[in-house]
Amino acid sequence: MKTFAIIVTYNAMHRGWIDRCMKSLAESTELIVPVIIDNGSKDGTRDYVPAAYPDAVWLPQERNLGFGQANNVGIRYALEHEADYVLLLNQDAALAPDALEKMLAVSDGESLLSPLHLNGDGTHIDEMFRYSLRNARNYMNDDLLIRHTLAPYYETGEICAACWLMPVALIRKIGGFNPLFFHYSEDNNYYHRLVYHGIKTILVPKAWMYHDRLLQGNMQAFNRRRLRRDLVLETANINFTFPKICLRWLQVLFRCYAQDLVQHRYIPGAWLFEMGWLFFYSFQIRDSRKREKTIGHTWL
């Protein structure tokens, strides 16, 4: 199988992230072609990576496209070069040597696959991934705690896109990431589309990935425009009818209000600005809902 690993970099020299990531791909028991899309790094990444890894495909961008759109650049490249699978891998992540082999062994050629996400040194499950495990079906906890064994794979719910193995058949059906989302929530939106089109998400628990980050990665970026991002995410969800969207808006607003009260940062003008932005882009959001319901290379 021809697998392309799509790695979006932005200041990837931090903590030796890019070296660890690339070393893990080189040590994989399955051949992987690295495709690196740089989002305008300013820490020496743009000079270091092409010199240190001349065999990798190097696609530097003139500006920061955001996570989703930079991945779309790599996905397009993989499709144009006859990929069978596309592996999305964060710059701060590394694969265990046999992780891809184990995921390919259980792939049905249509479902999205993910390894188990561990923390950077492999001593614990990644904190955000621990939250994702609540959605694992097929009695994974029963297998682990009672039978003391694990099945080769489990159907699950939403999983962070720090490491996704995507069969090309899935991409041809669903497409790429929605440009409404610059950084964060693009994978949530993609999962909503998987659900709508009846595509499964599969966890392969014996395949491991190491994610060297704090709880939410870049907390400053995560909190920036969070209210807007959450409202757009709910509005763009093609599984929701308009009444359900309105209900979810109320839930988002209440949650953000409660968080702002706790952190003493409630600014009424900022909330009005975010709501105004949402209505200003309502036609774009409506059009994205139509596109995501179709089959094909959406956003690619």
Secondary structure by P-SEA (a helix, b strand, c coil): cbbbbbbbbccccccaaaaaaaaaaaaccbbbbbbbbbccccccccccccccccccbbbbbcccccaaaaaaaaaaaaaaacccbbbbbcccbbbccaaaaaaaaaccccbbbbccccccccccccaaaaaaccccccaaaaaacccccccccccccccccccccccaaaaaacccccccccccaaaaaaaaaaaaabbbbbbbccbbbbbbccccccccccccaaaaaaaaaaaacccccaaaaaaaaaaaaaaaaaaaaaaccccaaaaaaaaaaaaaaaaaaaaaaaaaaccccccc
